[in-house]
Amino acid sequence: MRKLVILVAAVGLFASCSKETPIAPATPKVQEQQEAPVTLTGEEAGEGQIRLSLTMELDNFEQVAGGFDAAQEPRGVVPGINTGAANKKLIDLRAYADAGSDRIKGMLYVYDAITKDIVPFNAPFRISKDGKSIGYDGLVSGFVDGSNHKKNFEKMVAKHMNNCYVTAIIGNDPGNLNFTNKGPYIINNWDDNVKLPDNFVMLTSEANPIGWRNNLGGKVHEITVKNNGRMKLRMMGYLMMLRIHNGFPQYVTRINPATNAPYTDASGKRYRAPRPAMFTYLDVSPTLSVAQNQQPIFDSKTGKISMKPGSVNTTNFNGKHKEVNVGQPDRYRFMEYKTILQVPVSTAPAGELPVKGDYVVAMYFPQVDDFGSVGIRRVAPYFYDGSIYSLAPNGKYYKFIGGNDKLEKSLPTPGSSTPYRKALDNKVYYPVISLKYIDVNKAENVGVDILNFCKNWTNSATWEPIP
């Protein structure tokens, strides 16, 4: 009953930098224990009762085709899905409900800016048919008699919600103010109507002033956004669509396993097959919020929701190079994504933005001011090692040399002239990691295990004559 879906059609964030060793996140700051949020029912309000009427609209993402040290000017607002659009309308966000329902769960924080009293609500928001509007229109109920929440709300009502505000959050874990990061999501073939997982991001609408209305001669009271305004839901943190561009020659030449020389048939024809994907690890710093179990924190002084670092996300990542500190949380030099990337040879040049068929890894970073690095490491050298099995139809052997395989979001250092590369909320960034290579004069030697693997693949591959 709670789905927040991003539809993708083509989507930089990190700027290339030196390979510094990341440091571990600080110990998380946990919110003080409070009464459980009040659960709203969505029922119609009757006479003498309080009706809550809120309408929220999903704001458009803004995309930045560049790094943090750019001017942070959005290249285009992204309201639709069209990989071929000249104006780069590439990403859309919509809310959906499960079959048979029109609701999505979220949370509301009604607070008094003067007294700092807070009343949190679990709310069943209603979704419009096009998924672009979300709202609540129903009874304010569910209070426990004698609870502080009920007392605080009654005090707000007594002054007709004067100096009171409302903040909303959607996409957090249902029923509590926590967030489970879904981790990296691999898009093998960038195309129209690709969907990211449900609740992949969080949306917030913060510090909206509340208005008060009397209806039917004062028998029904309604609280809503002041001046009948609409709340704007914006993505909390930033979204990264990391493109890994494999620019190696598309084909490899068939090799005779018996002679380790190019194979030719009786007529002298040589053969080719598509170069297999490169297998790589995806590494991220433990200081980046995509690799952490984070907790959103609501601040009644500002009406804002911020993210606090937590423990490492072991659901999606393996900690590497553990540092043991007695009495302290486990720390790691970096986190390795549990799924190995299989990056195919790219069918198009590495342009400013992805195109159909590109290999893209989507990652959500809820903490906008996090820092660290994202990088790749080759798992195995097959067909990318300068050996006879890397031979392209042009007669050259190609070897992966690494290089531009890490992206850094730096932390400001006292006395340093390096500017802090800071992300912005509600932005989608489009970085590119390119697999760098050279051609070698003659085939390089490889181990027996690699030769056996390549020979087995040669026997099972589908070959075609080289034109």
N, C-alpha and C positions, 0 to 999 in steps of 0.2 A: 504494500500500500504506500510505498515511499520510493519514488524513483526520480532522480535528477539526472537527465541524460544529456551528454554533449554529442551532437552530431558533427562529424568532421568530414571535410572534403579536401583540404590541403593545408597544413599549418606548416631572432636568436636570443637567446637569453644569455648564455655564458660567453665571455670573451676568452680567446685563447691566451694562455699565460704560462708561467713557469710551473714546474711540478713540485709545489711545496707540500710538505707533510701536514695533513689536516690535524686539527686537535679535536678532542672529544667534547660533546655537549656538556653543559653544566647540569647539575642536578635540578630536576623539574620543581617548580613551585606549584604546589597543589592548592586548590581553592579550599577555604574553610568549609567544614561540613555545615550544611544548611538543611532546612526542611525540604522535602521532596517537592518538585514543581507541581502546580495545580494543573490537573488535566481537564481541558475544555471538552465539551461534548459535541458542539456544533448545533445544538437544539435551538429552536426559535425561542426568543424571549417574549414573555407575557407582560401584562401590565404590572408596573411597580418594580420591574426587574431591569437589570443593566444589559444592554445589548452592545456587543463589540463588533464593529464593522470596519474592516481593513482591506484595502486592495493594494497588491504589490505587482509591479511589472519587472520582468527580467531585463536588465540593462544589457546592452551589447558589449561584447568583449572589444578590447582595443589590441591591435597587434603591432609589435615592434619587430621589424625585420633587421635586427642588429643586436649589438651587445649592450652591456650596461653603461659603457663609457660613451655611448651615442647620446644624442640630445633627448632621448626618451620621447620623441614625438611619434605618435601612432601614425603608421603609414596608411591606415584605412580602418574604418569601423567595420566590423564583421557581422552582419545580421543574417546572412543566408548561407546556403550550401551550393557552390558551383565551382568546380575545379578549373573551369575554363574562363571564369569571369575576369575581365580586364581590370576591374576595380578591386580585385582581390577579396571578394566576399567569400571567405573560406570556412568560417566556423559558426555554428549556431548552437544555442543552448535552449533546451525545452524541458519541461517537466511532464512526466507521464505517471499515470496510476496503473495498478494492476487491473486485469480484466474484472469488470463488475464494480469498479470503484472510481470515484472522481476525486480522491483525497490523497494528500501527501503530508507526512508528518514533519513538524518543525517545532521551533521554540520561539516564544515571545517573552521579552523582558519589559514590563511596565515599571517605571521608576520615577521617583520624585527627585527633581534636581536640587531641591532645597534641603529636604530631610535625608536624602540618600536612601530612602526606603525602596525595596525592590520586591516585585511579585513576579516570579517566573511561571510561565504557562507552557505546558505541552499542548500544541494546537493541531487539529486536523484541518489543514488548509484545503480549500477547494481549488481545483485546477480548471482553467478554461479549456475549451476544446482544442485550441491551437497550441496549448502548452506554454503560452507567453505571459499569462496573467495568473496570479495566485492570490487567494484572499481568504479571509475568515469573516463570516457574518452569522452570529449566533449568540447564545446566552453565555454570560460570564458566570460560571458555576463551578462546582467541584471542590469548594473550600472545605477544609476540616474546621469544625466549630472550635473557636478559641485559639486557632493557629495564628502565628505572627503574620502569615500571608494574608489571612482574612482581615486582620486588624489594619494592616498597612493599606490594603485596597479600600477599606471603608473610609480611612482617613483621606485618601485621594479623592474618592467620590464625594465626600463631604465638602470639599472645596472645588467641586466640578472639574477635577483633573488639572487645575491651574498649576503651571510650572511642572507638568508631568510629561514624560516622553515614552516612546516605545521603540525597542530594538528587536529585530527578527533575525533568526539564523535558520537555514535549511541545509540539509546534507550532512549534519552531524549525526552521531549514533542516536537512534531513536530512544527518547526518554531520558537522556542525560546530556550534559555538556562535555562530551568527549568526541574525538574524531579518530576513526580507524582509516589510515591511509591505505589505499588500494595498491600502492606500489606502481612500478613501471607497467605500462600496457603496450604490447608490441602490435603495431599495425604493419602487417607484411606487405600490403599492397594498398597504398594511399589512393582513395577513390571516393566518389560521392556516396553519401549515406552511410559512412562508417560510424559506428557508435562506440563510445567509450563506456566503461562499466557504470552501473547505477551509482548515484551519489559519489561520483569520482571527485567532485569539488564541493566546496561549501560556499553558500551565498549568504550575504548579510545585508541588512538595511538598518542603519544605525541612527540613533538620536533624532527620531521623528517627533515633533511636537504634537501633543494630543489635544483634540477639540472636544467639546461637550454640546450635545443637542437634546432638547426636550421635544417629544412628539405626542400627539393625541392629548393636548391639553396638559402636558407634563406628566402623564401617566406612564409613559415609556421613555427611558433615558438611554441615549446612545453615545458611546465614546468612539471616536474615529480620529483620523489624522486631521490636524487643524486645517480649516478652510477647505475641507473635502479633498485634501491632497492625496496623491498616490505615492506609496513608498517605492523606492527604486532598489531592487536587489542586485548587488554587484558581487563578483567573485572575490572571495577573501584570498589574498596571496596571489600567486602567479602560476601559470600553466606553461610547461615547456614541451614543445614538439621537436624532439631531437632527431635530426635526420643524419643517418650514417651513409655517406656516399662512397660506394665501391666503384672506383673508376678503372678497375683492371680491364684489359681486353675481354670481350664477351665470351670468346671461345678458347678452348684448349685443343691442341692437336693430338690425335690418337697416337699412342706409343706402342710399339711391339714389346710385350712383356719379356719375351725371350732374349731380345737383343738390347732393350732400352734405347731404341732408336725410333725415329718416326716411322709409322706403319704405312705401307703402300700396298694396294691390291695388285692383281695380275696386270691390270692396265696402267699401273703407275699412279693411280689416284690416291691422294691423301684424304684423311677424314678429320672432322671436328665434332665437338659436342659443347654445349653451354658449360662454362666454367662453374664448378660447384660453389655454393655460398661459402663465405669465410665465417668460421666459428670464432666468436669473441665473447669475452666476459664484459659485463657492464659494472664499473666500480663507481661508488659515490662516497663522499665524505660523510662520516657520522654526524657532522654538524649541519648537514642539509636536512630540511624538514621532511623531504620525501623519505628519508631513512629513519624517521623517528616516530614513536607513538606520542603524539602531542595532545595537549589539553587546551581548548579555548577557554579564555578567562574573560568574564564580563566585568566591566568597571562602571559602577553606578555614578561615578563622578563625571565621566565623559560620555557614557552611553556606548562606548566602543568595545569591541571584542578583539582581544589580542591572543596570540599563540605563545605558549610556553614550551620549551624543549622538554622532551621526555626520554625514556629509555629507547634503545635502538630497536628498529622494526625487524625482529627475527622471523616474522612470517614471510617476508619477501626477500630478506637479505641474510647472508652469512657474514658474521664478523670475521675479519682477517687481521692477523698479527695482534692478538689480545695483549693488553697491558694490564697486569694485575696490581691493584692498589688496595691494600687492606683497609676495610671500612668504607670503601668508595665503590660506586657502580662500575661494572666492567667497561673498559674503554678499548677501542680498536683503532688501528691506523686508517682502515677504510672498510667499507661494506661492499660485498660482492653480491650482485643480483643472482638469485638462485636459478633463473632460467638463462641458458646460454643463447646468445643472439646468433642467428644464422643470416648473415647479411649477403643478399644476392648481388651480382653485378648490376650496377645501375644502368637503366635504359635511357637516361637523359643526363645532360650535363648538370653539375651542381649549381643550380641557380639560386636566386635570392629566396625563393619560397619553394616548397615541395610541389611536385607535379604527379600526375597519375602514375602509379606503379612504384613510387619511392618507398623505401623502408624507413619507417618512422617509429620512434619510441616516445610515447606520451608519459609525462610525469607531472604530478601536482605538488606544489610547494606551498603549503598554507601559511608558513611564516615568511613574510615578505622580506625581513631583514636578516635572513640566515646567510650563511657563507660556506664556502668549500669548493669542491671540484667534482666534475663528472668526467669519466674517461673510459676507454675501452682497452682491453688486452687480448691479444690473439690467443686462442685456445690451442689450435693445432696449425701447422704450416702447410697442410695439404694444398697443392696447386697454387701456392702463393710464396714459394720458397726458393725460386731460381733454379729448381731442379729440372730434369728432362720433362717432368709432368706439369711444369708451368709453361711449357712451350705454346706460344700462340701461332695461328696460321701465318703470321708475317715472318716467322722464323726466329723470333726473339724469346728469351727466357725472362720471366718477370718475377721480381722478388719484393715482398712487403718490407718496408724499412721503418714503419712507425712514424713518429714525428708529431704531426698535428693531431694527436689523439687524446687530448685532454683539454677540458674547458674549466676555467677558474673564475669563481666569484669571490673576490678578495675581501678580507677584513681589514679595516683601517688600522695601521700600525703607527704608534706615536713617533713622530719625527720622519715618517716616510713620505715621499713625494707621490706615491702611487695612490690615485683616487679610489675611494671605495665604490665598487661596482654594485649599486643597489637596484633591486628590482622594484616594480611598482604594482600595487594592487590592481586586479582586474585586467592584467595584461597577459597576452600570449606571446611568447618569444620563440624564435625560429633559429636555433643554432645549427651548425653543420660540422660534423667530424668527417674529414676526408681520409680515406685509406691511401697512404702515400707509398709509391713503389718506384723501382728503377728496373731497367733491363740490363742483364749481364751478358758478357761476351760469349760465355760458354756455360753449359749446365753445371751447377754445383752439386757436390756429393751430398747424399742424405743417408739417414740410417735405414737399417733393414725394416724396422716397423713401418716407417713411412712408405717405403717402396712397396711393401706387401699391401698396405691399405690402398695405395693408388692403383696397384695391379688389379686388386679385387674390384675396384670401382670401374676400371677400364673394361673389364669383362661384362659388366652389367649395364653400362651406359648405352644410350641410343646415339649412334653416330650417323653423320651425313657427309656426303662428299664435299670437299672444300670447293666453292664456286671458282 
